C-alpha cells in the first residue's frame, strides 16, 4: 500500500472514532494485565462479565494471592482454559510482588518473563496502560493487515514489524485499537462487511464482498 493510502486509511479510521478504547474493562494496570491474560481465545464480553465482580474485590497482586487459586477459579470458570489461566495469574501476581514491588513493569522483557504473558499481551499492556506506541497483532489485526495490504506477513511478528514500519507516527497511539475494532466488526473472518467498509477503495483484497 502506498504511504498516501496508508495515511488516508488511518485518517478515516481516526475520523470515525477519534479516541478508541480497549473493550476490556479494567481499573488499573494490574487488572488490565489480568484481563488480557484471561482474554486469550475468549471474547472481551465474556471476560468483562467474569471480571466485573472480581475487580470489585481484587485490584492488586496482594489481594489476588489472598483470594487464592480456588477462589479465583470460582470467578473465572465461565472463561475457556480457566484452569491454566488462573494458575498463571496467581503465579504472575506472586512474581510481581517478588520482582516489581507489586507493580506492573513498563518493560517488555519483564512483562514477557511473567507466566501467560506473550508478546501480544505485553504489547497491549504497554500501549493501553502506559501509552507506548506498540502494535499488538491478534487474529483481527493480522487478517485486516494482510487483506488490505497494509502489512502483509505470514506470522504475527512479520505483520507487527510491517505495521510499525508503515504506520505514520501521529497515528501510532491508537492504530492498534482502530485496526482491532475494524477487523472485529467490519473486516470479519467470514462474510466481511465490505459494502459498509469506509476503507474499501483503499483495500487491496481481491475477494471483497458486496
Ligand atoms: S473492503 Fe472488505 S476486505 Fe477490505 S478492509 Fe474492508 S471489509 Fe476488509
Boltz pocket constraint, residues with backbone or C-beta under 6 A from the ligand:
constraints:
  - pocket:
      binder: B
      contacts: [[A, 144], [A, 147], [A, 148], [A, 186], [A, 187], [A, 188], [A, 192], [A, 193], [A, 194], [A, 197], [A, 198], [A, 199], [A, 200], [A, 201], [A, 203], [A, 204], [A, 205], [A, 208], [A, 209]]
      max_distance: 6.0
